[in-house]
Amino acid sequence: AADECTSDASRVNGFFDALHMQLQQGPTIALQRDLSLRFRLNGAGDYYVYASPHEKGFVHREKTGSAGSVEETKHADCTISCDLDVLLRLVKGKLNPVAAMLRGLIKVEG
């Protein structure tokens, strides 16, 4: 089970590392304004994603369990909450996003 958790953590870190590298290339998507997303992943922590039409974006892994920290109070336009397994299935195309929402597997606020 420990190897499975390590493998899942590696996969989610790989996903966010690839997203970070893409955002570091500069504005490549048609945004009208800055956009921030928070992914709250049960079993993997929180990730903050920032994209802008004017500058390079980034992904930041937030510290969990540190109430009142800068990371905990950082504003996000949208918060996406789900289990790590759900995110991995969505990323791999093995789970339909609409079906995940309808079954309550993913929660979107904002």
MOPAC internal coordinates of N, CA, C and O (Angstrom, degrees):
PM7 1SCF
backbone

  N    0.0000 0     0.00 0     0.00 0    0    0    0
  C    1.4627 1     0.00 0     0.00 0    1    0    0
  C    1.5298 1   111.11 1     0.00 0    2    1    0
  O    1.2310 1   120.26 1   145.40 1    3    2    1
  N    1.3405 1   117.11 1   -34.60 1    3    2    1
  C    1.4683 1   119.68 1   179.76 1    5    3    2
  C    1.5242 1   110.72 1   -65.44 1    6    5    3
  O    1.2310 1   120.52 1   140.35 1    7    6    5
  N    1.3502 1   116.62 1   -39.65 1    7    6    5
  C    1.4679 1   119.85 1   177.66 1    9    7    6
  C    1.5196 1   111.05 1   -63.42 1   10    9    7
  O    1.2310 1   120.64 1   142.68 1   11   10    9
  N    1.3446 1   116.38 1   -37.32 1   11   10    9
  C    1.4602 1   120.81 1   179.34 1   13   11   10
  C    1.5267 1   110.50 1   -64.79 1   14   13   11
  O    1.2310 1   120.04 1   138.11 1   15   14   13
  N    1.3425 1   117.53 1   -41.89 1   15   14   13
  C    1.4696 1   121.20 1   178.29 1   17   15   14
  C    1.5206 1   110.51 1   -64.73 1   18   17   15
  O    1.2310 1   120.36 1   138.12 1   19   18   17
  N    1.3315 1   116.92 1   -41.88 1   19   18   17
  C    1.4615 1   120.71 1   178.68 1   21   19   18
  C    1.5191 1   110.31 1   -63.28 1   22   21   19
  O    1.2310 1   120.66 1   138.50 1   23   22   21
  N    1.3329 1   116.35 1   -41.50 1   23   22   21
  C    1.4564 1   120.96 1   179.29 1   25   23   22
  C    1.5260 1   110.96 1   -63.59 1   26   25   23
  O    1.2310 1   120.04 1   135.68 1   27   26   25
  N    1.3370 1   117.53 1   -44.32 1   27   26   25
  C    1.4640 1   121.12 1   177.91 1   29   27   26
  C    1.5170 1   111.00 1   -62.72 1   30   29   27
  O    1.2310 1   120.30 1   137.16 1   31   30   29
  N    1.3302 1   117.03 1   -42.84 1   31   30   29
  C    1.4679 1   120.54 1   178.77 1   33   31   30
  C    1.5223 1   110.22 1   -62.03 1   34   33   31
  O    1.2310 1   120.33 1   139.88 1   35   34   33
  N    1.3224 1   116.98 1   -40.12 1   35   34   33
  C    1.4659 1   120.36 1   178.20 1   37   35   34
  C    1.5192 1   111.23 1   -63.56 1   38   37   35
  O    1.2310 1   120.61 1   139.93 1   39   38   37
  N    1.3313 1   116.44 1   -40.07 1   39   38   37
  C    1.4655 1   119.98 1  -179.82 1   41   39   38
  C    1.5174 1   111.72 1   -67.14 1   42   41   39
  O    1.2310 1   120.04 1   136.53 1   43   42   41
  N    1.3252 1   117.54 1   -43.47 1   43   42   41
  C    1.4645 1   118.90 1  -179.58 1   45   43   42
  C    1.5235 1   109.95 1   -69.24 1   46   45   43
  O    1.2310 1   119.94 1   141.33 1   47   46   45
  N    1.3280 1   117.72 1   -38.67 1   47   46   45
  C    1.4651 1   119.96 1   176.07 1   49   47   46
  C    1.5220 1   110.35 1   -63.57 1   50   49   47
  O    1.2310 1   120.21 1   141.20 1   51   50   49
  N    1.3265 1   117.21 1   -38.80 1   51   50   49
  C    1.4606 1   120.74 1   177.09 1   53   51   50
  C    1.5158 1   111.95 1   -61.77 1   54   53   51
  O    1.2310 1   120.57 1   138.17 1   55   54   53
  N    1.3423 1   116.51 1   -41.83 1   55   54   53
  C    1.4624 1   120.75 1   177.91 1   57   55   54
  C    1.5243 1   110.63 1   -61.00 1   58   57   55
  O    1.2310 1   120.28 1   130.36 1   59   58   57
  N    1.3326 1   117.07 1   -49.64 1   59   58   57
  C    1.4615 1   119.96 1  -177.86 1   61   59   58
  C    1.5278 1   112.02 1   -71.44 1   62   61   59
  O    1.2310 1   119.75 1   148.96 1   63   62   61
  N    1.3357 1   118.07 1   -31.04 1   63   62   61
  C    1.4706 1   120.40 1   174.51 1   65   63   62
  C    1.5281 1   110.44 1   -63.75 1   66   65   63
  O    1.2310 1   120.40 1   136.36 1   67   66   65
  N    1.3378 1   116.84 1   -43.64 1   67   66   65
  C    1.4710 1   120.48 1   178.76 1   69   67   66
  C    1.5278 1   110.71 1   -64.83 1   70   69   67
  O    1.2310 1   120.42 1   140.04 1   71   70   69
  N    1.3283 1   116.80 1   -39.96 1   71   70   69
  C    1.4605 1   120.60 1   177.61 1   73   71   70
  C    1.5270 1   110.32 1   -63.96 1   74   73   71
  O    1.2310 1   120.52 1   137.41 1   75   74   73
  N    1.3257 1   116.62 1   -42.59 1   75   74   73
  C    1.4686 1   121.16 1   178.17 1   77   75   74
  C    1.5301 1   110.76 1   -60.21 1   78   77   75
  O    1.2310 1   120.47 1   135.11 1   79   78   77
  N    1.3267 1   116.70 1   -44.89 1   79   78   77
  C    1.4670 1   120.25 1  -179.92 1   81   79   78
  C    1.5250 1   110.71 1   -62.12 1   82   81   79
  O    1.2310 1   120.31 1   140.41 1   83   82   81
  N    1.3295 1   117.02 1   -39.59 1   83   82   81
  C    1.4654 1   120.82 1   178.25 1   85   83   82
  C    1.5295 1   110.37 1   -63.96 1   86   85   83
  O    1.2310 1   120.08 1   135.71 1   87   86   85
  N    1.3244 1   117.45 1   -44.29 1   87   86   85
  C    1.4650 1   121.49 1  -179.34 1   89   87   86
  C    1.5231 1   111.65 1   -66.69 1   90   89   87
  O    1.2310 1   120.03 1   149.47 1   91   90   89
  N    1.3361 1   117.56 1   -30.53 1   91   90   89
  C    1.4647 1   121.58 1   179.82 1   93   91   90
  C    1.5253 1   112.16 1   -69.68 1   94   93   91
  O    1.2310 1   120.18 1   165.87 1   95   94   93
  N    1.3155 1   117.27 1   -14.13 1   95   94   93
  C    1.4623 1   120.97 1   178.23 1   97   95   94
  C    1.5231 1   111.21 1   -74.46 1   98   97   95
  O    1.2310 1   120.68 1   171.49 1   99   98   97
  N    1.3246 1   116.31 1    -8.51 1   99   98   97
  C    1.4603 1   120.38 1   179.71 1  101   99   98
  C    1.5085 1   110.98 1   101.18 1  102  101   99
  O    1.2310 1   120.95 1     2.19 1  103  102  101
  N    1.3151 1   115.78 1  -177.81 1  103  102  101
  C    1.4641 1   119.94 1  -176.60 1  105  103  102
  C    1.5302 1   111.46 1   -64.89 1  106  105  103
  O    1.2310 1   120.86 1   -68.70 1  107  106  105
  N    1.3304 1   115.96 1   111.30 1  107  106  105
  C    1.4624 1   120.08 1  -179.95 1  109  107  106
  C    1.5198 1   111.88 1  -120.50 1  110  109  107
  O    1.2310 1   120.73 1   174.95 1  111  110  109
  N    1.3281 1   116.20 1    -5.05 1  111  110  109
  C    1.4588 1   119.46 1   178.15 1  113  111  110
  C    1.5180 1   108.96 1  -118.30 1  114  113  111
  O    1.2310 1   120.91 1   -24.74 1  115  114  113
  N    1.2980 1   115.86 1   155.26 1  115  114  113
  C    1.4663 1   120.72 1  -176.09 1  117  115  114
  C    1.5277 1   110.14 1   -81.73 1  118  117  115
  O    1.2310 1   120.55 1   -91.92 1  119  118  117
  N    1.3222 1   116.56 1    88.08 1  119  118  117
  C    1.4601 1   121.84 1   175.77 1  121  119  118
  C    1.5147 1   109.30 1  -101.68 1  122  121  119
  O    1.2310 1   120.88 1   -35.60 1  123  122  121
  N    1.3045 1   115.93 1   144.40 1  123  122  121
  C    1.4593 1   120.76 1   176.07 1  125  123  122
  C    1.5305 1   111.24 1   -89.39 1  126  125  123
  O    1.2310 1   120.66 1   156.33 1  127  126  125
  N    1.3436 1   116.34 1   -23.67 1  127  126  125
  C    1.4658 1   121.20 1  -178.05 1  129  127  126
  C    1.5262 1   108.68 1  -154.16 1  130  129  127
  O    1.2310 1   120.97 1    -6.25 1  131  130  129
  N    1.3253 1   115.74 1   173.75 1  131  130  129
  C    1.4589 1   120.16 1   175.88 1  133  131  130
  C    1.5304 1   109.26 1   -61.02 1  134  133  131
  O    1.2310 1   121.01 1   -32.16 1  135  134  133
  N    1.3126 1   115.67 1   147.84 1  135  134  133
  C    1.4562 1   121.87 1  -178.79 1  137  135  134
  C    1.5180 1   109.02 1  -135.24 1  138  137  135
  O    1.2310 1   120.54 1   -47.59 1  139  138  137
  N    1.3214 1   116.56 1   132.41 1  139  138  137
  C    1.4565 1   119.98 1   176.03 1  141  139  138
  C    1.5246 1   109.47 1  -129.39 1  142  141  139
  O    1.2310 1   121.38 1   -43.54 1  143  142  141
  N    1.3224 1   114.97 1   136.46 1  143  142  141
  C    1.4606 1   122.64 1   179.60 1  145  143  142
  C    1.5145 1   108.73 1  -125.43 1  146  145  143
  O    1.2310 1   120.57 1   -36.17 1  147  146  145
  N    1.3030 1   116.52 1   143.83 1  147  146  145
  C    1.4568 1   120.93 1   171.55 1  149  147  146
  C    1.5247 1   106.80 1  -118.51 1  150  149  147
  O    1.2310 1   121.01 1   -53.00 1  151  150  149
  N    1.3187 1   115.67 1   127.00 1  151  150  149
  C    1.4546 1   121.52 1   173.16 1  153  151  150
  C    1.5174 1   106.76 1  -101.19 1  154  153  151
  O    1.2310 1   119.94 1   -61.73 1  155  154  153
  N    1.3130 1   117.71 1   118.27 1  155  154  153
  C    1.4632 1   122.92 1   175.31 1  157  155  154
  C    1.5238 1   106.42 1  -103.26 1  158  157  155
  O    1.2310 1   121.35 1   -76.63 1  159  158  157
  N    1.3089 1   115.02 1   103.37 1  159  158  157
  C    1.4618 1   120.64 1  -174.37 1  161  159  158
  C    1.5145 1   110.14 1  -106.52 1  162  161  159
  O    1.2310 1   120.81 1   -69.77 1  163  162  161
  N    1.3210 1   116.06 1   110.23 1  163  162  161
  C    1.4618 1   120.33 1   176.49 1  165  163  162
  C    1.5209 1   108.16 1   -60.38 1  166  165  163
  O    1.2310 1   120.48 1   -58.09 1  167  166  165
  N    1.3032 1   116.68 1   121.91 1  167  166  165
  C    1.4508 1   121.05 1  -179.82 1  169  167  166
  C    1.5149 1   114.54 1    93.70 1  170  169  167
  O    1.2310 1   119.92 1   176.57 1  171  170  169
  N    1.3493 1   117.75 1    -3.43 1  171  170  169
  C    1.4702 1   118.89 1  -178.86 1  173  171  170
  C    1.5246 1   112.99 1  -141.25 1  174  173  171
  O    1.2310 1   119.55 1  -179.77 1  175  174  173
  N    1.3081 1   118.46 1     0.23 1  175  174  173
  C    1.4594 1   120.23 1   178.60 1  177  175  174
  C    1.5164 1   113.03 1    89.24 1  178  177  175
  O    1.2310 1   121.45 1    10.76 1  179  178  177
  N    1.3199 1   114.83 1  -169.24 1  179  178  177
  C    1.4601 1   122.32 1  -177.69 1  181  179  178
  C    1.5222 1   110.37 1  -110.35 1  182  181  179
  O    1.2310 1   121.23 1   -36.88 1  183  182  181
  N    1.3213 1   115.24 1   143.12 1  183  182  181
  C    1.4589 1   122.32 1   176.45 1  185  183  182
  C    1.5200 1   107.95 1  -126.65 1  186  185  183
  O    1.2310 1   120.44 1   -45.05 1  187  186  185
  N    1.3319 1   116.77 1   134.95 1  187  186  185
  C    1.4555 1   123.27 1   179.06 1  189  187  186
  C    1.5220 1   107.28 1  -110.26 1  190  189  187
  O    1.2310 1   120.23 1   -54.86 1  191  190  189
  N    1.3374 1   117.16 1   125.14 1  191  190  189
  C    1.4636 1   122.69 1  -178.00 1  193  191  190
  C    1.5220 1   108.26 1  -116.65 1  194  193  191
  O    1.2310 1   120.59 1   -49.97 1  195  194  193
  N    1.3280 1   116.48 1   130.03 1  195  194  193
  C    1.4657 1   121.86 1   179.95 1  197  195  194
  C    1.5257 1   109.18 1  -124.73 1  198  197  195
  O    1.2310 1   120.67 1   -48.60 1  199  198  197
  N    1.3249 1   116.32 1   131.40 1  199  198  197
  C    1.4654 1   121.85 1   175.66 1  201  199  198
  C    1.5205 1   108.12 1  -133.77 1  202  201  199
  O    1.2310 1   120.72 1   -31.55 1  203  202  201
  N    1.3322 1   116.23 1   148.45 1  203  202  201
  C    1.4559 1   121.34 1  -176.70 1  205  203  202
  C    1.5252 1   109.97 1  -143.49 1  206  205  203
  O    1.2310 1   120.23 1   -32.39 1  207  206  205
  N    1.3473 1   117.16 1   147.61 1  207  206  205
  C    1.4651 1   118.98 1   174.84 1  209  207  206
  C    1.5266 1   112.45 1   -75.93 1  210  209  207
  O    1.2310 1   120.07 1   171.31 1  211  210  209
  N    1.3387 1   117.46 1    -8.69 1  211  210  209
  C    1.4633 1   121.70 1  -172.89 1  213  211  210
  C    1.5221 1   115.36 1  -114.60 1  214  213  211
  O    1.2310 1   119.68 1   163.35 1  215  214  213
  N    1.3275 1   118.21 1   -16.65 1  215  214  213
  C    1.4641 1   120.21 1  -174.91 1  217  215  214
  C    1.5218 1   110.48 1  -149.07 1  218  217  215
  O    1.2310 1   121.31 1    -5.69 1  219  218  217
  N    1.3190 1   115.09 1   174.31 1  219  218  217
  C    1.4593 1   120.70 1   178.48 1  221  219  218
  C    1.5238 1   109.89 1   -68.17 1  222  221  219
  O    1.2310 1   120.90 1   -36.84 1  223  222  221
  N    1.3091 1   115.88 1   143.16 1  223  222  221
  C    1.4541 1   121.16 1   176.64 1  225  223  222
  C    1.5177 1   110.47 1   -95.59 1  226  225  223
  O    1.2310 1   120.87 1     3.04 1  227  226  225
  N    1.3259 1   115.93 1  -176.96 1  227  226  225
  C    1.4626 1   119.91 1  -179.41 1  229  227  226
  C    1.5197 1   110.12 1  -159.57 1  230  229  227
  O    1.2310 1   121.48 1   -13.71 1  231  230  229
  N    1.3373 1   114.77 1   166.29 1  231  230  229
  C    1.4563 1   123.43 1   171.99 1  233  231  230
  C    1.5163 1   106.25 1  -122.71 1  234  233  231
  O    1.2310 1   120.73 1   -45.34 1  235  234  233
  N    1.3347 1   116.21 1   134.66 1  235  234  233
  C    1.4593 1   121.26 1  -179.18 1  237  235  234
  C    1.5194 1   108.76 1  -127.32 1  238  237  235
  O    1.2310 1   120.02 1   -53.37 1  239  238  237
  N    1.3242 1   117.56 1   126.63 1  239  238  237
  C    1.4655 1   121.70 1   174.81 1  241  239  238
  C    1.5113 1   107.21 1   -82.06 1  242  241  239
  O    1.2310 1   120.50 1   -58.63 1  243  242  241
  N    1.3246 1   116.66 1   121.37 1  243  242  241
  C    1.4564 1   121.15 1  -176.98 1  245  243  242
  C    1.5160 1   110.80 1   -86.90 1  246  245  243
  O    1.2310 1   121.87 1   -30.72 1  247  246  245
  N    1.3055 1   114.02 1   149.28 1  247  246  245
  C    1.4563 1   120.26 1   174.30 1  249  247  246
  C    1.5212 1   107.58 1   -77.16 1  250  249  247
  O    1.2310 1   120.76 1   -43.79 1  251  250  249
  N    1.3102 1   116.16 1   136.21 1  251  250  249
  C    1.4601 1   119.59 1   177.69 1  253  251  250
  C    1.5166 1   109.10 1  -103.51 1  254  253  251
  O    1.2310 1   121.23 1   -27.73 1  255  254  253
  N    1.3079 1   115.25 1   152.27 1  255  254  253
  C    1.4546 1   120.15 1   177.50 1  257  255  254
  C    1.5083 1   114.74 1    79.88 1  258  257  255
  O    1.2310 1   119.26 1  -168.50 1  259  258  257
  N    1.3192 1   119.02 1    11.50 1  259  258  257
  C    1.4650 1   120.93 1   178.97 1  261  259  258
  C    1.5251 1   108.48 1  -114.99 1  262  261  259
  O    1.2310 1   121.00 1  -107.31 1  263  262  261
  N    1.3144 1   115.70 1    72.69 1  263  262  261
  C    1.4635 1   121.37 1  -175.96 1  265  263  262
  C    1.5185 1   110.68 1   -54.29 1  266  265  263
  O    1.2310 1   121.16 1   -43.97 1  267  266  265
  N    1.3221 1   115.39 1   136.03 1  267  266  265
  C    1.4554 1   120.37 1   177.73 1  269  267  266
  C    1.5083 1   114.05 1    86.07 1  270  269  267
  O    1.2310 1   120.01 1   177.65 1  271  270  269
  N    1.3214 1   117.58 1    -2.35 1  271  270  269
  C    1.4594 1   119.31 1   179.58 1  273  271  270
  C    1.5208 1   109.51 1   -71.75 1  274  273  271
  O    1.2310 1   120.53 1   -15.76 1  275  274  273
  N    1.3163 1   116.59 1   164.24 1  275  274  273
  C    1.4605 1   121.33 1   178.48 1  277  275  274
  C    1.5169 1   109.83 1   -56.78 1  278  277  275
  O    1.2310 1   120.52 1   138.93 1  279  278  277
  N    1.3345 1   116.61 1   -41.07 1  279  278  277
  C    1.4530 1   120.50 1  -178.27 1  281  279  278
  C    1.5223 1   111.62 1   -62.09 1  282  281  279
  O    1.2310 1   120.22 1   140.14 1  283  282  281
  N    1.3261 1   117.19 1   -39.86 1  283  282  281
  C    1.4554 1   121.00 1  -177.37 1  285  283  282
  C    1.5213 1   112.25 1   -70.01 1  286  285  283
  O    1.2310 1   119.86 1   151.82 1  287  286  285
  N    1.3191 1   117.88 1   -28.18 1  287  286  285
  C    1.4618 1   120.24 1  -175.52 1  289  287  286
  C    1.5245 1   112.56 1  -100.03 1  290  289  287
  O    1.2310 1   119.88 1   178.03 1  291  290  289
  N    1.3225 1   117.84 1    -1.97 1  291  290  289
  C    1.4608 1   121.76 1  -179.52 1  293  291  290
  C    1.5289 1   109.75 1   -62.28 1  294  293  291
  O    1.2310 1   120.77 1   -48.33 1  295  294  293
  N    1.3249 1   116.13 1   131.67 1  295  294  293
  C    1.4648 1   121.37 1  -178.81 1  297  295  294
  C    1.5280 1   110.68 1   -72.96 1  298  297  295
  O    1.2310 1   121.21 1   -40.09 1  299  298  297
  N    1.3153 1   115.29 1   139.91 1  299  298  297
  C    1.4623 1   120.91 1   172.53 1  301  299  298
  C    1.5228 1   107.89 1  -128.42 1  302  301  299
  O    1.2310 1   120.66 1   -43.17 1  303  302  301
  N    1.3326 1   116.35 1   136.83 1  303  302  301
  C    1.4627 1   120.76 1   177.25 1  305  303  302
  C    1.5254 1   111.14 1   -65.13 1  306  305  303
  O    1.2310 1   120.86 1   148.09 1  307  306  305
  N    1.3095 1   115.97 1   -31.91 1  307  306  305
  C    1.4612 1   121.39 1  -176.67 1  309  307  306
  C    1.5272 1   108.70 1  -146.67 1  310  309  307
  O    1.2310 1   120.42 1   -43.03 1  311  310  309
  N    1.3251 1   116.81 1   136.97 1  311  310  309
  C    1.4598 1   121.92 1   175.71 1  313  311  310
  C    1.5215 1   108.47 1  -117.09 1  314  313  311
  O    1.2310 1   121.46 1   -52.76 1  315  314  313
  N    1.3167 1   114.80 1   127.24 1  315  314  313
  C    1.4610 1   122.04 1   179.36 1  317  315  314
  C    1.5237 1   107.17 1  -112.76 1  318  317  315
  O    1.2310 1   120.64 1   -60.15 1  319  318  317
  N    1.3274 1   116.38 1   119.85 1  319  318  317
  C    1.4630 1   121.36 1  -177.58 1  321  319  318
  C    1.5232 1   109.85 1  -117.45 1  322  321  319
  O    1.2310 1   121.11 1   -47.93 1  323  322  321
  N    1.3324 1   115.47 1   132.07 1  323  322  321
  C    1.4653 1   120.19 1   176.45 1  325  323  322
  C    1.5220 1   108.79 1  -167.85 1  326  325  323
  O    1.2310 1   121.23 1    -7.85 1  327  326  325
  N    1.3249 1   115.26 1   172.15 1  327  326  325
  C    1.4568 1   120.45 1   173.23 1  329  327  326
  C    1.5223 1   109.02 1   -74.90 1  330  329  327
  O    1.2310 1   120.77 1   -26.02 1  331  330  329
  N    1.3077 1   116.13 1   153.98 1  331  330  329
  C    1.4606 1   121.67 1   178.12 1  333  331  330
  C    1.5274 1   110.89 1   -56.04 1  334  333  331
  O    1.2310 1   120.29 1   136.38 1  335  334  333
  N    1.3195 1   117.05 1   -43.62 1  335  334  333
  C    1.4637 1   121.25 1  -179.52 1  337  335  334
  C    1.5273 1   111.46 1   -59.13 1  338  337  335
  O    1.2310 1   120.21 1   141.62 1  339  338  337
  N    1.3255 1   117.21 1   -38.38 1  339  338  337
  C    1.4675 1   121.23 1   179.60 1  341  339  338
  C    1.5256 1   109.99 1   -64.51 1  342  341  339
  O    1.2310 1   120.05 1   133.78 1  343  342  341
  N    1.3372 1   117.50 1   -46.22 1  343  342  341
  C    1.4649 1   120.26 1   178.60 1  345  343  342
  C    1.5241 1   111.10 1   -60.23 1  346  345  343
  O    1.2310 1   120.37 1   135.59 1  347  346  345
  N    1.3224 1   116.91 1   -44.41 1  347  346  345
  C    1.4616 1   120.12 1  -179.19 1  349  347  346
  C    1.5282 1   111.06 1   -62.59 1  350  349  347
  O    1.2310 1   119.97 1   139.63 1  351  350  349
  N    1.3320 1   117.66 1   -40.37 1  351  350  349
  C    1.4719 1   120.57 1   177.51 1  353  351  350
  C    1.5220 1   111.18 1   -66.71 1  354  353  351
  O    1.2310 1   119.92 1   142.21 1  355  354  353
  N    1.3471 1   117.76 1   -37.79 1  355  354  353
  C    1.4691 1   121.00 1   176.79 1  357  355  354
  C    1.5259 1   110.85 1   -63.40 1  358  357  355
  O    1.2310 1   120.77 1   133.49 1  359  358  357
  N    1.3374 1   116.13 1   -46.51 1  359  358  357
  C    1.4663 1   121.49 1  -177.98 1  361  359  358
  C    1.5280 1   110.91 1   -62.49 1  362  361  359
  O    1.2310 1   120.49 1   141.52 1  363  362  361
  N    1.3286 1   116.66 1   -38.48 1  363  362  361
  C    1.4673 1   121.00 1  -179.41 1  365  363  362
  C    1.5249 1   112.61 1   -78.93 1  366  365  363
  O    1.2310 1   119.90 1   173.83 1  367  366  365
  N    1.3364 1   117.80 1    -6.17 1  367  366  365
  C    1.4546 1   120.62 1  -178.14 1  369  367  366
  C    1.5155 1   113.76 1    79.06 1  370  369  367
  O    1.2310 1   120.15 1  -164.89 1  371  370  369
  N    1.3299 1   117.32 1    15.11 1  371  370  369
  C    1.4625 1   121.22 1  -178.73 1  373  371  370
  C    1.5280 1   112.42 1   -92.09 1  374  373  371
  O    1.2310 1   120.46 1   177.11 1  375  374  373
  N    1.3300 1   116.72 1    -2.89 1  375  374  373
  C    1.4576 1   121.37 1   179.11 1  377  375  374
  C    1.5207 1   108.09 1  -139.45 1  378  377  375
  O    1.2310 1   120.76 1   -51.16 1  379  378  377
  N    1.3063 1   116.15 1   128.84 1  379  378  377
  C    1.4582 1   122.23 1   178.77 1  381  379  378
  C    1.5300 1   108.88 1   -74.93 1  382  381  379
  O    1.2310 1   119.24 1   -51.43 1  383  382  381
  N    1.3420 1   119.06 1   128.57 1  383  382  381
  C    1.4698 1   121.31 1  -178.89 1  385  383  382
  C    1.5295 1   113.35 1   -58.63 1  386  385  383
  O    1.2310 1   119.91 1   141.39 1  387  386  385
  N    1.3210 1   117.78 1   -38.61 1  387  386  385
  C    1.4711 1   120.61 1   179.39 1  389  387  386
  C    1.5273 1   109.89 1   -66.46 1  390  389  387
  O    1.2310 1   120.42 1   136.30 1  391  390  389
  N    1.3225 1   116.81 1   -43.70 1  391  390  389
  C    1.4617 1   120.74 1   178.11 1  393  391  390
  C    1.5266 1   110.47 1   -61.93 1  394  393  391
  O    1.2310 1   120.22 1   140.12 1  395  394  393
  N    1.3300 1   117.18 1   -39.88 1  395  394  393
  C    1.4644 1   121.12 1   178.56 1  397  395  394
  C    1.5269 1   110.82 1   -61.90 1  398  397  395
  O    1.2310 1   120.47 1   137.43 1  399  398  397
  N    1.3323 1   116.71 1   -42.57 1  399  398  397
  C    1.4711 1   120.76 1   177.93 1  401  399  398
  C    1.5256 1   110.60 1   -64.17 1  402  401  399
  O    1.2310 1   120.37 1   132.96 1  403  402  401
  N    1.3268 1   116.90 1   -47.04 1  403  402  401
  C    1.4647 1   121.07 1  -177.01 1  405  403  402
  C    1.5237 1   112.38 1   -64.91 1  406  405  403
  O    1.2310 1   120.23 1   148.39 1  407  406  405
  N    1.3283 1   117.17 1   -31.61 1  407  406  405
  C    1.4683 1   120.91 1   179.02 1  409  407  406
  C    1.5221 1   112.22 1   -87.66 1  410  409  407
  O    1.2310 1   120.15 1   179.78 1  411  410  409
  N    1.3239 1   117.32 1    -0.22 1  411  410  409
  C    1.4607 1   120.50 1   178.14 1  413  411  410
  C    1.5165 1   113.88 1    76.01 1  414  413  411
  O    1.2310 1   120.08 1  -161.21 1  415  414  413
  N    1.3296 1   117.45 1    18.79 1  415  414  413
  C    1.4623 1   121.07 1   179.96 1  417  415  414
  C    1.5193 1   112.19 1   -80.71 1  418  417  415
  O    1.2310 1   120.56 1   160.43 1  419  418  417
  N    1.3206 1   116.53 1   -19.57 1  419  418  417
  C    1.4567 1   121.56 1  -179.37 1  421  419  418
  C    1.5270 1   107.62 1  -136.49 1  422  421  419
  O    1.2310 1   121.08 1   -40.29 1  423  422  421
  N    1.3235 1   115.54 1   139.71 1  423  422  421
  C    1.4630 1   121.35 1  -179.91 1  425  423  422
  C    1.5225 1   108.00 1  -121.71 1  426  425  423
  O    1.2310 1   120.59 1   -48.12 1  427  426  425
  N    1.3320 1   116.49 1   131.88 1  427  426  425
  C    1.4627 1   121.61 1  -179.91 1  429  427  426
  C    1.5223 1   108.14 1  -122.00 1  430  429  427
  O    1.2310 1   120.81 1   -53.48 1  431  430  429
  N    1.3320 1   116.05 1   126.52 1  431  430  429
  C    1.4620 1   121.92 1   177.56 1  433  431  430
  C    1.5185 1   108.97 1  -123.67 1  434  433  431
  O    1.2310 1   121.09 1   -41.09 1  435  434  433
  N    1.3251 1   115.51 1   138.91 1  435  434  433
  C    1.4610 1   119.48 1   175.79 1  437  435  434
  C    1.4983 1   113.61 1   106.51 1  438  437  435
  O    1.2310 1   120.10 1   180.00 1  439  438  437

